[in-house]
């Protein structure tokens, strides 16, 4: 890895390689070279509905023609409000082929927004030509949000002049806007991230340059929502570039929905496995119980990838133990980092030697990473072909997002594992906006502390929200896991954690175990399964107040009585 010492700019020492001009170039190439190979498959009862590359190209051309016929243009995007599936893929690829931006909105949000208030905000910003939705609840919510907005409810309704669609595809360029992806809003109002054809094509090329052995006809079973960059850009793009197959998982790593994932895993042995930390914990539970499933899962696995949040050490240890028992040869367990604004891949565990396992890796080929000093840490900033040119119709937010050298300001805090050897990797230190100071002026690194607590509280905690801004000490709210905690198990685990604490920035003074899981509808948890700390604390304001109440609430576990009310 090349390092510019004065500016602390890090670059990969491997070239990026070929970048297609358009995302659709890969689809066209595979439709001719691998015509019968399966591109996408979704569950249809007890069987799988499969679509080949050749079939997908024809679906795409017809959808593109229909999008253009319905007024889709560079200024009139398509609003896509459908869950992962063949219909979503057909409309999305149709828009890409036609050179018309599309905005895939969170299906969970669209179905929960009964007043239409959130959808109305997206519609007013986008001015879409039409919306696509198949779910009755979503259709009703769209009509509440914008009664005059045309709604297409079936892909067969998209039809038009194929010659016009082919001409539009030929006219698309690397700068053509492909998608408008809305941020999670973890640090403010969601913004529409402009995602160009260049960004998507460059990002898949980065993956191919970093992990070339993985890209030969990869197979994945994946639930990650296509309204977010990890599932919709990264995973779909990797499959498309490698000519592989994506089985759309109708399960989720949440209580009541994970059984569907297990059913699918019994049928599909992946070559690459993606998930978020809570998902990996559930996968470990299942594999540890079922030797046949574990044998199948590891039978052809080439790579295990974690993203969305850092992987707790305990979960990594369990994965590695399973791998040692069931895999024919070691499978890399890699972490990566990125943002919607970086399409998303920007760093990863790749190269020889690999960076330390508990880091987010090093820059992938094709990007530059700037480490901008913030106290004893750095803000990680990114520049490269995969970085957004800005936000849809928001010049002010666009100007704030970049520094004077053109690097995107991520708002994430990091540190080098070894300042003298950047190749050992970059440590993730949490969202700068999530971190806070105690009344003593001591900074609390929320991201790092959360990982420590999840390890300490395993297997009894699903997640933790960390409070204490401007107070004397730290308090936490514990979301319980499905496995009930024995009496005093939580208190004992926290006491052991406190015995290892290095000071007030990591010592827990008070804790409360909540009665329920994170409320997805309230925004406590994102579609990717990660906890939004700020929204969780806002939504649980009454529990936070009880946490620090004086006199002490009987349900609060107390280690120090000095926590200010």
N, C-alpha and C positions, 0 to 999 in steps of 0.2 A: 504494500500500500504506500502510495506517495503522500507525503505530508509537507505542507507549506508552513514552516514553523512560526513565522511572525504573525500570520493571520489565523493560525490553527485551522487550516483548510485541509481536509482529508479527501483523497481520491483513490479509487481502485487502480491497481497496476495491470489490469486485464482490460483489453478493448471491448467496447460494447458489441461490435459486429453489426450485421445487417439489420436495418429497421425498415419494415414495409411502409409504404406511403399511407396505406389505409388499413383499418382493421379487417375490412372485407376481403382484402387480398388473400389472406390465409384461408378464408372460407371458400373462395373461388378455386384456389389451388387444390385444396383437399377434395372439393366436389368433383374435380377432374382426375386427380391422382389417387384418391381413396374413396371413390364414389359410394361404395356400399358399406364402408366403415361407419359404425354408430357414433354419432356426435353427442346426442342428448337422449336421455330416457327418463320417464317419470312413471311413478306407480299408477297402475290402473287396475284396481281390485287386487287380485292375487298375482297378476302378471305385470310386466313392464311395457309401456308404450314407447317404442324406440324410433328415432328419426336419424337417418343416415345423413352424411354430408351432402350428397347430391339432393336428397329430399329437402334438406334445410335451405339450400341455395334457392330452390324453386319457391318454397314458402316465403323466403326473404324477398325475392323479386316481386311476388304478388303483393305482399304487404307494403313494400316500398311504393309500388304503383298506386295502391289505395291511399297511402298517406299523402302522396302528392296530389291525388285527386280531391282529397278532403281539405286542401289548403295548407298542408304542412310546408313550412319554409324555415329559413334561418332565423326569422323573427317570430314565427308562430310554431313553437315546439309541440311535441306530443306529451301529454301528461299520462304516465303509465301507472295505474293503481292496481296491479295484479300481483299475486304471490308468485314465487318461483314456479316455473312450469313452462311447457312447450308454447302456450299462448303468449306468455310474457316474452320468451325468447324470440318468437316470430315477429312480434311487433317491434321489439328492441332492435333486432338485426335489420328489420325492414327500414327503420328510421336511419340506422347507420348507413345502409346501402343507398338510401335516397339523399343523404347529406342533410337530413333534418334532425336537429337536436331533440333528444327525448329526456324526460325527467322521471325516473322511477322513484315514486314516493313510497315510504314505508307502508307495507300492507297492514301491519299491526296498527299504525297510526290512522290510516285511512278507514279502517273498520271500526276503530274506537271513537272517531271524531263525529259523534251523532249530531252535534250542532253545526258541523261544517266550518267552524271558525278557523281551525288550523288549515284545512284544505283551501279555504277562501284566500288565506294569505299566500299560499303557493300559487294559486290561480291568478291572483292579481299581479304577482311578480312575473309570472311566466307569460301571460296572455297566450295560452295554448290554442292550437287550431281545434283540438278535440281531446277528450280523455278516453282512455281504454280501461275498462273494468268488467269483471265477470261476476264478482260476488254481489249478491243482492243488497247487503248492508252497505257496502262501499258505494254502490250505485245510488242508493238513497241518500247517503251522506254527501256525495258529489252534487246531487240535485238540490240539497239544502244549501250547499255552499254557493252554487252558481246555477240557477234554474235554466239559464239560456245556453249553457255550455253543451255542445254536442257530445254525446257519449256513445262510443262503439263498444258493443258487448260480446262480439265474436269475431275471430280473425277472418272468417269467410266474408264478412261485410267489407273487408278491405280488398278492393279490386280496382284495376285501372289499366293504363297503357304500359305494357312491359317495356316497350322501346323507350318511353320517357323515363322509366325507372333506370334502365341501363345507361342512358345518357347522363342522368343525374349522378350515378355512381362513378362514371368516367370523369365527371367534373369535380368530384371531391378531392381535396388536397389535405396535406398534413395539418393545416391550420383550420380545417373545417371543424366546427363544434360537433362533437359526437353525443355528449351527455351533459346534463346539468344535474349534479349530485348535491343533495342538501346535506349540510353538516349536521352532526348530532345535536348541536346546540348546548354542548356541555359547558361552554364558556360564554354563552350569550344566545341571541336569536339566530336560528339556523340561516345560513347563507347558501346561495346557489353557486356551487363550484363549477366553473367552466372546465369541461374535460374534452380535449381535442383528440382528433384521430392520431396525431403524433404522440400524445401522451400515452394512449392505450397501446399503440404499437411499440413504442420505446420500452414501456414497462414489461411487456412480454419478452422483448429482446433481452432485457436485464436479467430476467429469470433464466432464460436460456443460456446466457453467458455465465451466470453464477453457478447453476446446477444443471449442466448439460446432460448428465446421465439420467436425469429424471424426465427429460422431455421427449423420450421415444414412446409415443402412443400411451401417455399416462391415463390411468383410470382412477377416478375419485367418486366417492359417495359424499355429497355435500349438502348441508342445510343452510349455509350462511346466506343471508338475504341479499338479493341482487339490487336492492335499493342502496346498498353500501358498497364501498370500493373493494373491500376484501373479497366478498363473494362475487359481486357483479363484474368487477374489473380484473382482479388478480386471478381468481380461480377459473372463471369462464375463459379469460384470455389465455391462461396457461394451457388449458385443454385445447383451445382452438389452435394455438401455435404448434403444439406438439401432435396434432391430429389424433387426439385421444377421445375418451368417452367420459362424460359427466352424468352420473346417476343422481337425480334430484331427490334428496332425502326429504320425506314428508314428516320426519320427526324433528324434535328440538331438544337441546340439553336442559329441559325444565321438567318438573314433576308432571306426570300424566302424558307427556309427549315423547319421552325417551324410548318407550317401548317400541314405537314405530322405527326408530333408528336401529334398535337391536334386531328387529325382524329383517330390515334391509341388510344389515351387516352379515347376517347369516347367509345371505344370497350373494353378496358382492364383496369380493376380496380386492381392496384398493391397492394401487401401486404408490400412491401418495395420499397421506391423511392430513387434513387440515382441521383445526378446531381452535376454540378459545379455552382458557384454563378450566372453567367450570365444566365444559364438555369433556375435556381430557380426564377430569376426575371421575366422571360418570363412566367413561369408556374403561378406565382402569378397574372400577368396581365390577363391571360386566366381565371383563377378560379374566380377572382373578377368580371369578365364580365358575367360568365356563371354559374348560380346557380346549374343547372342540372349536369354539368360537375364536379363542386366542390363536390356535394353530392356523385357522383360515385367515384371520386378520393379518398375521405376519408372513403368510405363505409367499407373497410376491411384493411386499412393501419395500420401497426404495428410500422413502423420506417421510419423516414425521415433522410437521410444521405447526408452530404455535404463534398466534398473533392476537391482537385485541387488547391484551394485557400481559404482563410478565408471568411466566409459569412458575408457581411455587416450587421450592426444592423438593418438598415431599411428593408432589405429583410427578416430577421428573424422575425421582428415584424409583417410584413404582413403575413408570413406563420402561425404564432401563432394566429393571428386574424382569419384567415380562418379556422384553426383547431378548435378554440373555437366555431365557428358558425356551422361547418358542421360535425365534427368528433363526434362519439358516446362517445369516451373517449379520454383523452389526448394522443397524439402521440409524443414520444420523437423526438426532432430535434437534431441530434448528429453531431459532427464534428470529423474528424480523421486526422491523419498525417502518412505519410510514403514516401517511395521513391522506384524507380525501384529496387534498391539494397536491399530493405527490403521486397519485394514480394507482396504487398507494406505495409500492415497494421502493424503499430508499436505502435501508441497511438490512443485512442478514448475516447469518452464520454460514460462511462459505469460505472456500480457499484451502490452502494447505501450507501451514497448519491451520486448523479451524480456530476461530476466536474462542475465548473461554465460554463455557456453555451457559453461564448465567448472565450473559450480556445480550444486547440486541445486535451484536455482530459489528461489521464494518461496512463502509459504503459499497453498494453493488456497482458493477460497471455502468458508466454513463451518467453518474451523478457526482456532484461535489457536496461535501458536508462541511459547513462552517460551525465551529464551536465558539459561540459568543459568550464571553465571561459574564456570569451573574453570581457574585459572591464566590463561594468555593465550588460552584458548579458552572455549567454552560447551558445556554439555550441552543438546541440543535436546529440548524437552518439548512435549507436544501436549494441547490440550483442544478438545472439540467433539463433535458428534453421532456421528461415526464412531469414537470412542474407546471401547474396551472398558470395561464396568463392573467387570471383574476376571477372576480365574482360577477355573476350575471346581473347587469344593470345596477351595479353598486360600486361606483368609482371610488368613493371614500373608503370603503372596506378594502378594496384592492390596493389603494395607496398605502394603507397601514400594514398590509400583509407582507411587504417586501422592504428589505433594508437598502441602503444606498448602493450596494454591490449587486443587487438583483436576487438576493437569496430570500427564499420564503421563510418567514418567521413562524416556527411551528408552535411556540408556546410550551414546548416540552423541555424539561430539565434533564440533563445527562452529565456524565463524567467519564473520563477515560479510565479504564481499569488500571492501566500503567502508562502514565504520561510519557515515559521514555520508550514505550513499545506499543504504539496505537494498534498494532495488529492483534493484541489480546482482546480488543473489543471495547465497545461503548456501553456503559452502564446506564440504564434508564432510571431516572430519579423522580418520575411523576410529572403531572401537569403543574406548571408554575402557578396557575390560578387556583389549584386545589390546595397547595401548601399554605400553611398559616403560621403565625407567631403566637406563642403563649404570652401571658402578661409580663413575663420576665424578659421578653425579646428573643427567646429561643425559637428557632425555626423548627417546624415539624414537617418532615418529608413524608407526605401521605402515601405515595406510591410504594416506597420502600417499607414503611411500617405496615401497610396492609399485607404485603407478602409475608412478613415475619409473623403476623398474627394468624394468617390463614394456615401457615405451617404449624404454629403452636396449638391452634384450635381444631386441627384435623382429627377425626372426620366429622366433627359436630357443627361446624360453621360453614354455611354456604357462601357468605361474604360478610364484610364488616364495613360500617360507615364510621369515619373517624371525626370527632368533634373536639373543640377546645380553643377555637380562635379567641384571643384576648382573655382567656381564662388562666387560672393558675396551673392547671394540669390537663391531661388528655382523658377524654371519655370516649367509649365506643358503643355503638349499637350493633348487635350480633344478629344476623339473619340465620335462623337455624337450618341445618341440613335435614334431609329426610330421616337420617339415623338419630334417634333421640339420645340426648346426653344423659348419662347417669348422674345421680345427685353429686354435686360438688365437682363434677368433671371440668366444667367451664372455669370455675374459680381456681381449681388446681392448675389448669393449663396456663391461665393468665399469671398466676403466682410464679410458675416456672419461667414464663416469658420475662416477667419483671426482674427475676433473679439474674437474667442475662442482659438486662437493659443497660445502656451506656449512660443514661442520664434522663432528664425530664423530657427530652425529645422523643423517647421511645418507651417510657414507663407509663403504664396504664393506671389511672387513678380510679376510674369508675366504669362499669359496664352494665348493659341491660340486654337481655335476650328477648328479641321481638317474637311476636306470636305468628308471624306470617312471612312469606317470601317477598322479595322486592316486587313492587307494584309496577308492572310494565306499562300499564295504561297511564300512570302518573309520571312516567318518564324516569323512574328510579333505575331501571335497567334498560339498556339499549337493545336493539334487535340483534346485536352481535353477542349479547349475553354479559356484557361488562357493566359494572355498577357505575352510575353517574353520581359521584360523591355529592356534588352541590345540590342536585335535585333530590337526592335521598334525604339529605339533612333538612332541606326545605319542607319536603313532604312529611317528614317525621319530626317536625318542630316541637310538637307536644312531648314526644319521647326524649328529645334532647333536653327540654326543660326539666323533665323528671330526672334525667340523668344527673343534672347538676343541682337539683333542688335541695334546699335547706328548710326544715329538717330532711334528713335522708329518706328517700322513698324506700319502702321495704323490699321492692323488687330489684333494687339496684345493688350490684356487687361492688363493694367498696374496698379499695386497698389503701387510699389516702383520704383523709377528711378535709384536706385543704383546698379541694377544687372549688373555685368560686362559683357562687350561684348566679 
